[in-house]
Amino acid sequence: MPPRTASPRTGERAALLAVAEARALAAALAIAPVDPSGVHEARKAIRRLRSLLALARRALGKDAIDPIDVELRALAKGLSALRDAQVVQDTARACARDAEGKAEAHSWKALLPLLAERQQHVLAAALRDDPGFMQRQAQAHRHADRLRVLPWHQLSAADLRRAVLRSMRRQANAQAAALASGRLEHLHAWRRRSRRLRMQLSALRKLRVHAQPGRADAATLRHVAQLVDQLGVLQDLALLQQALDELARRQVPTTPAALRRPKPLPIHPLG
């Protein structure tokens, strides 16, 4: 039996993961102009990368991490309108599938071409500013180069554990605020904090670091993932309502009387 080789250190594994996410971002942006899934995958890659950088920020230094994070955040924001338009279409299709009766199904299906046209306008505007998303792709490749030379050797498993515990506290605070107020902005903050925590727990699994020794990391990750999905449904329905309101303001006939607004699933907080 051949001798086992030593595994890479935590920092080296984190560096490889960060560069891989930047490359995944570039690959997703390459297909985004012709495939809606590309925008979705690009935004997910950005969130995973930003979540990882947040874990490493104190160990690597804010001067090294913050400029990259600011650019990634701006890149995600530049894709948000396009992704939101896609989410609205997907949610409307789900409503059509789940409709109670032919009249309601017909009303939802009649909306789909209007929502598709709305999404195409958003895409055309984005491509006018950045044909083929070439500028965005170049930016992702630059990020990969910058990430490769960061002082990852300074990052330890203990740094990651401390960072994820801070993330857990922030998620708990956001959850408490949302449950106390019920305000939409607090719900969105709860979702963002929960989603970041989920991605950070997932990153720790990839890096073979236990978030809390002696605790069931997998069970915690599953619970957080379920919560994020539940909050995501709420966000998707809010985006759909905004789109319907926009069409109504434009006096586009949407036959709203036949539409039954779906109710979100029950939310099960952490704790």
N, C-alpha and C positions, 0 to 999 in steps of 0.2 A: 504494500500500500504506500503510495507516494506521500512524502511529508506534506503537511498542511502549510500553506503560505500565510504569512501574517496579513490580516485585513488592513486596508488603508485607514488612516486615522480619520477621526470625525470631520475635521476641517477639509481634508482632501475629498471625502465623499460629498460633503456639502458643496464644494466647488464644482465637482462633476455634475451634481444635480442642478445647480444654478445655471451652468452653461447649457445643459440639456434643455432646460425650460426656455432659455432665450432662443435656442435653435428651433424648438417646437413652436414658439411664437412666430418666428420668421416663416416656417413652413405653412402655418395656418394662414398668415397674411398673404402668402403667395396664391392660395386658392380662394380667398375671401371674395374677390370681385366676381367670381362666377359660381361660387358654392356658398350658400348661407351658413353652412356649418363652419366655414372657415372663420367667420367673425366670432362665433360662439367659442370655438377652440382657442382663438387668439386671446379673447378676454379671460378665459380660464387659465391660459398659460401666464398671462400677466398677473392674475391674482395669486397663482401658486408661487410665482417668482417673488412678488412683493411680500407674501407671507413668509417665505424663507428668509428674505433680506431683513424683515422685521425681527426674526429670531436671532439673526447674527449682528444686529446693529450695534449693540453695546460692546461686543467683543471686537468687531472689526473697526468700529469708530463711525460716528455719524457723518464725519466729513467724507468718508469713503462711500457710505451707503446712501445718504440723503439725495445727492444729485441724481443718482440712477433712479431712485424711487420716485422723485418728482417727475422725471421724464416718463417713467412707466405709467404713473397715474394720469398724466396728460394724454398719453397714447390710449389708455383705456377710455378716458372721457371722450376722446375723439371718435371712438367706435360705439359709444353708448346709444346714440340715437338710432343707428342702424340695427343694433342688437335689439333694442326695445321694439322697433317696428316688426322684427321677425317674431319676437315673443308674442306680440299682439295677434299676429296671424295664427301662430300655433295654438294659442289659447282659444281663439274663435273656432278653429277647426275642432278642438276638443269639445267645445260647447255644442257644436253641430252634431258631433257623434253622440253626445249624452242628452240630446234634446228629448223633451217629453212631448211627442206628437209631431205630425208632419208640418204643421204651420210654424212651429218654433224652429224645426230643423231647416225649413225653407228660408226663414228669416236670417238665420246665422249664415247659411250658404250664400245668400244674396249679398252679404257683407264681404265675403272673402275677396272678390275681385277689387272692391274698393280699398280694402286693406293691403292687397298686393300692389295696387297702383301707388298707394301711399309709401310703401316700402321701397318701390323702385325710384321714386322721387328722391328719397333719402340717399339711396345708393348712388344715383347719378350725381348728386351734389358732392358726395364724398370723393367720387372718382374724378370729378372736375378739378378738385383741389390736389388730388394725388393719383394720377393715372396709374392703374394697375397696382396701386398701393406700394409703388416702388420705394418711395421715401420711407414709408413705415417699415418695409422689409430691411432697408439699409440700416435704419435705426436699430432694429432687433439684432442685426449682425454686429453692430458696434457695441451693443450691450454685452453680447457674448464675449467680445474681446476685452471689454473693461472688467467683466466679472472674473475672467480667467486670471487676472493679475492682482486681484484683491488679496490682502494678507489672511487667507483662510487658515493658515497654520495657527493663528491666534484663537481659533474657535474650538471649544471643547464641548463634550457632552454635558458637563455641568452648566455651561453657558446656555445651552439649548433648553435644559430643564428649567432654569430660572426664567428664561424668556417665555416659555409656554405657560408657566404658572402665572406670570403677569398677564398673559393673554386670557387665561381662565378668569382672573379677577375682573378684567375689563368686560368680558362677556357677561359675567354675573351682574355687574353694575348696570350694563345696558339692558339686561333682561329685567332687572328690578324696576328700572325707570319705565320701560315699555309696559310692564304689567300694571304699574301704578297709575300711569296716565292714559294709556290706550291711544296716544296721539300717533299719527302716521309717521312723523319724522322719528319718533322713538322706536317704533316698530322697525323702520328701515335700519336704524343704528343697531338694533338688536340682531337683525339678520346679518348685517355686515360683520359685526363682532363674532357671531356664531360661525359664519362662513370662514372667516380668517382662522378661527380656532380649529375648525375641521381640517383645513388645509395644513395647518401647522402640525397637528397630530398625525396627519397622513405623511408629512415630510419626515417627522421623527421616526415613523415606522420604516421608511425607505432608508434612513440613515442608521437604522438599528440602534436607536436610543429610546429607552423607556421614559415616558413623560414623568411618571410617578412610580418609582420602584415599589413593588408589592401591590400595585393596583392593576385592574384589568383595563389596559389601554384600549384593547379592541372593543370592549363593551362601551367605553366612553365615546370612542369614535363613532360607533353605530348610533348612539343616542344623539350625538351632535349632528350627524348627517341627517337623521330623521327630522330633527328640529329645523335644520336649514331647508329641507324640502318643504316642510309645512309652511314656513315663513315665505318661501319662494312662491308657493301657490297664491298666497295673499298678495304678494307684489305683482305677480302676473295679472291677477284680476284687477288690481288698481290700474295697471297700464292699459288694459283693455277698456276699462271705463273711461279713462282719459281720451283714448282714441275715439270712442263712441261720442263723447261730448264734443270733440273736435269736429267730427263729421256733422253733428247736429248744428254746431255754430255755422258751418259752411252751408247749411240747409240742404245737405245731401240726404235723400230719402233712405232711411235705414229701418223702416217699419219697427220702431222700438216697442210698440204695443205687444208684439208677438214674442219679444225676447224675454226669457227668464234668466236673470243674472244668477250664475251658479254660486253656491256658498262654499267658502274655503273649508278645508279639513280642520278638525280640532287641533289645537296647538298644545304640545306637551313640553313645558319648560324643563330645563336642566335643574338638577338639585335633588 
